[in-house]
Amino acid sequence: MPFSPPIRVLVVGSPGYLSKNGVPSVPDDLHRHQCIRSRLPSGSLYPWEFERAGQTVIINPRGQLTLDNNLMVAAAISGADSVWVSVW
């Protein structure tokens, strides 16, 4: 049984980063970007999951930073990398 409404997730990046590195248009494009990762309490890296028209794509993008959600947004705004964040 769901305990919350669906959570929308966005990939965001600073205008400077996206201008320099290009704007990804599909999830596979993220393999060519430096992404900010999130680590689960278990220690594993959180995979990025996308869904469209019932099709799910899970990727594990590369990245040099691993942060929590609040620090991820701050780093993306500062131009560090692109980041996957939850939107409630």
NUKOL-199080 format. One record per residue (C-alpha): residue number from 0; residue in one letter; x negated, y, z. Coordinates in steps of 0.5 Angstrom, whole numbers. Each point is the difference from the previous one (the first is absolute). Example, Ala and Ser with C-alpha at 12.3 -4.5 7.8 and 13.67 -1.06 7.14 Angstrom:
2
+-----+---+-------+-------+-------+
|   k | r |    c1 |    c2 |    c3 |
+-----+---+-------+-------+-------+
|   0 | A |   -25 |    -9 |    16 |
|   1 | S |    -2 |     7 |    -2 |
+-----+---+-------+-------+-------+
% end
This chain:
88
+-----+---+-------+-------+-------+
|   k | r |    c1 |    c2 |    c3 |
+-----+---+-------+-------+-------+
|   0 | M |     0 |     0 |     0 |
|   1 | P |    -3 |     7 |    -2 |
|   2 | F |    -2 |     4 |     6 |
|   3 | S |     0 |     7 |    -4 |
|   4 | P |     2 |     3 |    -7 |
|   5 | P |    -5 |    -2 |    -6 |
|   6 | I |    -6 |     4 |     1 |
|   7 | R |    -3 |     4 |    -6 |
|   8 | V |    -7 |     0 |    -2 |
|   9 | L |    -4 |     5 |    -4 |
|  10 | V |    -7 |     0 |    -3 |
|  11 | V |    -3 |     8 |     1 |
|  12 | G |    -6 |     3 |    -1 |
|  13 | S |    -3 |     7 |     0 |
|  14 | P |     1 |     4 |    -6 |
|  15 | G |    -8 |     1 |    -1 |
|  16 | Y |    -1 |    -8 |     1 |
|  17 | L |     6 |    -1 |    -5 |
|  18 | S |    -3 |     5 |    -5 |
|  19 | K |    -7 |    -3 |     0 |
|  20 | N |     2 |    -7 |     0 |
|  21 | G |     7 |     0 |    -3 |
|  22 | V |     7 |    -2 |     2 |
|  23 | P |     2 |    -7 |     0 |
|  24 | S |     6 |    -2 |    -3 |
|  25 | V |     1 |    -7 |     2 |
|  26 | P |    -3 |    -4 |     6 |
|  27 | D |    -6 |    -4 |    -4 |
|  28 | D |    -2 |     7 |    -2 |
|  29 | L |    -2 |     1 |     8 |
|  30 | H |    -6 |    -5 |    -1 |
|  31 | R |    -4 |     5 |    -4 |
|  32 | H |     1 |     5 |     6 |
|  33 | Q |    -3 |     1 |     7 |
|  34 | C |     6 |    -2 |     5 |
|  35 | I |     1 |     1 |     7 |
|  36 | R |     1 |    -6 |     4 |
|  37 | S |     4 |    -2 |     6 |
|  38 | R |    -2 |    -6 |     5 |
|  39 | L |     6 |    -4 |     3 |
|  40 | P |    -1 |    -1 |     8 |
|  41 | S |    -2 |    -7 |    -2 |
|  42 | G |    -6 |     3 |    -4 |
|  43 | S |     2 |    -2 |    -7 |
|  44 | L |     1 |     6 |    -5 |
|  45 | Y |     7 |     2 |    -2 |
|  46 | P |     1 |    -2 |    -7 |
|  47 | W |     4 |     5 |    -4 |
|  48 | E |     7 |    -3 |    -3 |
|  49 | F |     4 |     3 |    -5 |
|  50 | E |     7 |    -2 |    -3 |
|  51 | R |     3 |     2 |    -6 |
|  52 | A |     7 |    -3 |    -3 |
|  53 | G |    -1 |    -6 |     5 |
|  54 | Q |    -8 |    -1 |    -2 |
|  55 | T |    -5 |     0 |     5 |
|  56 | V |    -7 |     2 |    -1 |
|  57 | I |    -5 |    -1 |     6 |
|  58 | I |    -7 |     3 |    -1 |
|  59 | N |    -6 |     1 |     5 |
|  60 | P |    -3 |     7 |    -3 |
|  61 | R |    -8 |     1 |     2 |
|  62 | G |    -1 |     6 |     4 |
|  63 | Q |    -6 |     2 |     5 |
|  64 | L |     5 |     3 |     5 |
|  65 | T |     5 |    -4 |     5 |
|  66 | L |     4 |     4 |     4 |
|  67 | D |     7 |     1 |     4 |
|  68 | N |     6 |     3 |    -4 |
|  69 | N |    -1 |     7 |     3 |
|  70 | L |    -8 |     0 |    -1 |
|  71 | M |     2 |    -3 |    -7 |
|  72 | V |     4 |     6 |    -2 |
|  73 | A |    -5 |     5 |     3 |
|  74 | A |    -5 |    -3 |    -4 |
|  75 | A |     4 |     0 |    -7 |
|  76 | I |     2 |     7 |     1 |
|  77 | S |    -8 |     2 |     1 |
|  78 | G |    -1 |    -3 |    -6 |
|  79 | A |    -4 |    -7 |     2 |
|  80 | D |     4 |    -5 |    -4 |
|  81 | S |     7 |    -2 |    -2 |
|  82 | V |     4 |    -4 |     6 |
|  83 | W |     6 |    -4 |     0 |
|  84 | V |     5 |     3 |     6 |
|  85 | S |     7 |    -2 |     3 |
|  86 | V |     6 |     5 |    -1 |
|  87 | W |     5 |    -1 |     5 |
+-----+---+-------+-------+-------+
% end
